[in-house]
């Protein structure tokens, strides 16, 4: 799924705002988070 699709799925209409909230909460961008967790699988 794209970041925009994930943002809409969890209730954010503005994907840029979701991106900022995600980074603040996790300390990583959605792409960094995805890459890190793909390596663990």
Order of alpha helices (4+ residues) and beta strands (2+ residues): alpha-alpha-alpha
